Each structure stands twice: as C-alpha cells, then as structure tokens.
C-alpha cells in the first residue's frame, strides 16, 4: 500500500495544460484509463503527473477526486 494519491483519466485524450486555464498551452494529452499522480486541485482543475509529463487537467476529466475537493 502506498500513500501516493492517484486518479484515473476518464476522458480520452484529456488535455494537460501548462496552467489551470483553457487558454494555456497544451503540453501533453492523456489517454483514457491512464493512472496519474494527483497534485494540487482548485475548484475546476487538478495538476497531475503521468508518463513524465506534469500539467493541469479539468477536474471533470478525472475519476478519484471529488468535485468540491481542494488540494494544496
């Protein structure tokens, strides 16, 4: 058992962005069913890490984080 928090990407080719903003550059895309490490979460976005990439994904694209959950 690990203390690392993970989430599952539910949207196919979920865009990982440089910042939690739809206008921010897309730095990678995550395929559906990818398991990613969970970082910070705001009201609408979470930072994830997977496949050597780190970026912000819309919370609605993830399974394993509550809609009202905030993380620093």
GUVEXDREN-706998 format. One record per atom (N, C-alpha, C): residue in one letter; x, y negated, z negated. Coordinates in steps of 0.02 Angstrom, whole numbers, padded with zeros to 5 digits, always signed. Each point is the difference from the previous one (the first is absolute). Layout:
aXYZ...
***
This chain:
x+00043+00059+00000x-00043-00059+00000x+00045-00061+00000x-00020-00049+00040x+00039-00061+00008x-00040-00060-00023x+00033-00051-00023x-00033-00061-00020x-00009-00049+00058x+00019+00021+00060x-00004-00044+00058x-00072-00003+00025x-00026-00059+00010x-00068-00010+00023x-00001+00002+00076x-00044+00041+00028x-00005+00006+00072x-00072-00011+00022x-00008-00015+00065x-00065-00008+00031x+00001+00038+00067x-00058+00012+00027x-00007+00033+00064x-00027-00051+00050x+00032-00004+00058x-00024-00046+00053x-00060+00033+00033x-00057-00034-00001x-00062+00028+00028x-00015-00025+00070x+00030-00054+00021x-00011-00029+00066x+00057+00021+00046x-00017+00022+00061x+00052+00019+00047x+00037-00062+00024x+00066+00003-00003x+00044-00054+00022x-00014-00065-00038x-00004+00006-00066x-00010-00058-00044x+00060-00046+00007x-00012-00063+00011x+00054-00048+00010x+00031-00020-00066x+00066+00008-00004x+00039-00022-00057x+00028-00069+00018x-00017-00050-00039x+00020-00069+00017x+00053-00026-00049x+00035-00051+00023x+00054-00029-00040x-00026-00036-00062x-00061-00026+00004x-00032-00034-00056x-00073+00021-00002x-00034-00010-00056x-00071+00018-00005x-00045-00051+00035x+00005+00000+00067x-00035-00050+00040x-00009+00028+00071x-00060-00005+00027x-00012+00026+00068x+00042-00035+00053x+00025-00059-00015x+00043-00037+00047x+00074+00018-00006x+00017+00040-00050x+00070+00019-00010x+00022+00052+00052x+00064+00001+00017x+00024+00049+00049x-00011+00072-00023x-00017+00043+00048x-00006+00072-00013x+00071+00029+00003x+00021+00033-00054x+00068+00028-00002x+00002+00075+00012x-00057+00033-00008x-00005+00072+00012x-00074+00018+00001x-00014+00061+00023x-00068+00027-00003x+00002+00068-00033x-00047+00012-00045x-00002+00063-00037x-00057+00043+00028x+00016+00062+00015x-00051+00046+00025x-00047+00022-00055x-00059+00022+00020x-00049+00026-00048x+00032+00060-00037x-00016+00007-00063x+00022+00053-00045x+00072-00005-00023x+00033-00055+00014x+00067-00012-00027x-00007-00013-00075x+00044+00030-00039x+00002-00014-00072x+00054-00052-00010x-00018-00055-00032x+00045-00056-00009x+00006-00018-00074x+00057-00028-00018x+00009-00026-00068x-00035-00067-00006x-00035-00008-00055x-00039-00061-00011x+00041-00050-00039x+00000-00062+00024x+00033-00055-00034x-00051-00048-00028x+00011-00064+00013x-00044-00052-00024x-00067+00002+00037x-00053-00021-00035x-00067-00005+00031x-00032-00066-00021x-00027-00035+00048x-00040-00059-00013x-00073+00018+00009x-00043-00049+00007x-00071+00014+00008x-00016+00039+00064x+00037-00012+00055x-00017+00030+00064x+00056+00041+00032x+00061-00006-00025x+00058+00031+00031x+00042+00037-00052x+00035+00053+00024x+00049+00035-00042x+00065+00007+00039x+00054-00002-00037x+00065+00013+00030x+00014+00074-00006x+00020+00031+00056x+00016+00072-00001x+00069+00011+00029x+00027+00059-00014x+00064+00020+00028x-00006+00071+00025x+00018+00010+00064x-00003+00066+00030x+00046+00002+00061x+00032+00056+00011x+00042+00009+00059x+00054-00052+00008x+00026-00025-00055x+00053-00050+00004x-00024-00071+00013x-00065-00010+00001x-00029-00066+00012x-00038-00022-00062x-00001-00065-00010x-00038-00030-00055x-00041-00057+00029x-00065-00002-00015x-00041-00053+00025x-00067-00002-00036x-00039-00050+00019x-00066-00011-00031x-00054+00028+00045x-00046+00037-00029x-00055+00032+00036x-00065-00022-00034x-00052-00009+00041x-00065-00016-00029x-00023+00057-00045x-00025-00019-00058x-00020+00049-00050x-00053+00049+00026x-00043-00023+00045x-00053+00042+00027x+00028+00058+00042x+00063-00004+00020x+00031+00053+00040x+00031+00055-00044x-00005-00008-00066x+00034+00046-00046x-00049+00038-00044x+00017+00062-00014x-00037+00040-00049x+00046+00009-00060x-00026-00010-00059x+00039+00010-00061x+00012-00065-00039x-00029-00054+00024x+00002-00063-00036x-00071-00028-00002x-00020-00023-00058x-00068-00026-00008x-00007-00069+00034x-00058-00016+00025x-00010-00066+00033x+00016-00059-00046x-00011+00008-00065x+00012-00055-00047x+00067+00005-00035x+00042+00048+00019x+00064+00011-00034x+00052-00051+00022x+00035-00029-00050x+00055-00047+00012x+00062+00030-00032x+00057-00006+00036x+00064+00025-00026x+00054-00052+00013x+00044-00009-00050x+00057-00046+00008x+00062+00038+00015
***
